[in-house]
Amino acid sequence: MTAQPEHPACHDDELVPRPAKTPEALRAALATVAPHRIPELTAQQDEAFALAVRTGSIDPLRAFLNTWAAHVEVARNLDTAARLRRAEHTVQTLDRDDPRWSAAVRESLEIFNHAYAAVNG
């Protein structure tokens, strides 16, 4: 019997394989692809748990996992992460009346919509 790899193989343009949608797996992947965002993930995880306890609903936990799975999905792909950085830079530096600003907003939305679909499909 052939041993299966512990994680699925990465494609050439991916820094890490797509992680499971668990806090531990997302944190581990984020530590590789965007370690500077770990404090943000931790703060949002704490907020999601507190809101779940307050409301008696697991919806905040699902939202947290889906949001961070999408962020990791973007960051683990070099080309996608670069596209998002360019779009964010454009949004931050151009006036809202500039058509390139609107195009950059659409690009950002497209990137995240694709990431959400990939991690929830």
C-alpha positions in Angstrom: 0.0 0.0 0.0 1.3 3.4 -0.9 1.4 6.1 1.8 -0.7 9.1 1.1 0.8 12.5 1.6 -0.3 14.3 4.8 -1.4 17.3 2.8 -2.5 17.6 -0.8 0.2 18.7 -3.2 0.6 22.4 -4.0 0.4 23.7 -7.5 3.5 25.7 -8.6 1.9 29.1 -7.8 0.7 28.1 -4.4 2.7 28.6 -1.2 0.8 26.0 0.8 -2.0 23.5 0.1 -5.5 24.7 0.9 -6.0 24.1 4.6 -8.9 22.6 6.3 -11.5 25.1 7.5 -10.5 24.9 11.2 -8.9 27.6 13.4 -5.8 25.5 13.8 -5.3 24.8 10.1 -6.0 28.3 9.0 -3.6 29.7 11.6 -0.9 27.3 10.5 -1.4 28.3 6.8 -1.5 32.0 7.7 1.7 31.7 9.6 3.4 30.7 6.3 1.6 32.9 3.8 1.0 36.1 5.9 2.4 35.8 9.4 1.8 39.6 10.0 -1.9 38.9 10.0 -1.9 36.4 12.9 -2.9 39.0 15.5 -5.8 40.1 13.3 -7.0 36.5 13.0 -6.6 36.0 16.7 -8.6 39.1 17.5 -11.4 38.2 15.1 -11.5 34.6 16.4 -11.9 35.9 20.0 -14.7 38.3 18.8 -16.5 35.4 16.9 -16.4 33.2 20.0 -17.7 35.9 22.3 -20.5 36.7 19.8 -21.4 33.1 19.5 -21.6 32.8 23.3 -23.7 36.0 23.5 -26.1 35.0 20.8 -26.2 31.3 21.3 -25.5 30.8 17.6 -22.6 29.2 15.8 -23.1 31.6 12.8 -20.3 33.9 14.0 -17.9 31.0 14.1 -18.9 29.9 10.6 -18.5 33.5 9.3 -15.0 33.7 11.0 -13.9 30.4 9.4 -15.3 31.3 6.0 -13.7 34.7 6.0 -10.3 33.5 7.1 -10.4 30.5 4.7 -11.0 33.0 1.9 -8.1 35.3 3.1 -5.8 32.3 3.2 -7.0 31.2 -0.2 -6.0 34.5 -1.7 -2.7 34.8 0.2 -1.5 31.2 -0.6 -1.6 31.9 -4.4 1.2 34.3 -5.4 -0.5 35.6 -8.5 -3.8 36.2 -6.8 -2.2 37.9 -3.8 -0.3 40.2 -6.2 -3.5 41.1 -8.0 -5.2 41.9 -4.7 -2.2 44.1 -3.6 -2.3 46.0 -6.9 -6.1 46.5 -6.6 -5.9 47.6 -3.0 -3.1 50.0 -3.8 -5.2 51.5 -6.6 -8.3 51.9 -4.3 -6.1 53.6 -1.7 -4.3 56.0 -4.0 -6.9 57.1 -6.6 -9.9 59.3 -6.3 -13.3 57.6 -6.3 -14.2 59.5 -9.5 -11.4 57.8 -11.4 -12.7 54.8 -13.4 -9.6 52.9 -12.4 -10.8 53.1 -8.8 -14.1 51.4 -9.6 -12.3 48.8 -11.7 -10.0 48.0 -8.8 -12.9 47.7 -6.4 -14.5 45.2 -8.8 -11.2 43.3 -9.1 -11.0 43.0 -5.3 -14.6 41.8 -5.1 -13.9 39.3 -7.9 -10.9 38.0 -6.1 -12.7 37.4 -2.8 -15.8 36.0 -4.5 -13.6 33.5 -6.3 -11.8 32.7 -3.0 -15.1 32.2 -1.1 -16.4 29.9 -3.8 -13.2 27.9 -3.8 -13.2 27.3 -0.1 -17.0 26.6 0.1 -17.3 24.5 -3.0 
